[in-house]
Amino acid sequence: MQILRISDHLSVMDPFSVTAGVAGVVVPTLHCVQLLVKDLQNIANAPDAVKALTNDLRSVSLALASVQGVTDSQWKSLGDAVTAQSKAAITSSKASCEKFKTSLDRWTRHSADGTLSWRDRAALGVFRQGHIKSMSEQLQNCNITLTSVASIATL
């Protein structure tokens, strides 16, 4: 039985196919983040935690735009491992945003016209604080990763 190490797999990969893979996940992730920001902005009387989450999403959006500006030669100089890690962070962020959007739709099902019902406000303001904070932490970690990669690439 042969055991493949991740480093073995990465060294075989064509750097430009990895770069194309990163570019291929940035655009849909950016779109997903922007949709979630729009949904959160449409909640007129949102709790502070939701407003803070919106700011975290905007930061991730800016980080994604910075990563989008990294050129092929810069990705190549960063190496396969950093490129793969960046792609994984972007993919993870997209999955988190999609999952959170699904949860948000479920949590606000009693509300209409962008105004939270008392029931949904209580759910978001009290019962879903842990989930919102967890999402915020995930976004902050992604933001740090992507901002670092983009900064290093442009140095």
Secondary structure, DSSP 4 states (H G I P E B T S, - for coil): -PPPPHHHHHHHS-HHHHHHHHHHHHHHHHHHHHHHHHHHHT-TT--HHHHHHHHHHHHHHHHHHHHHT--HHHHHHH-HHHHHHHHHHHHHHHHHHHHHHHHHHHHTTT-BTTBPPHHHHHIIIIITHHHHHHHHHHHHHHHHHHHHHHHHHH-
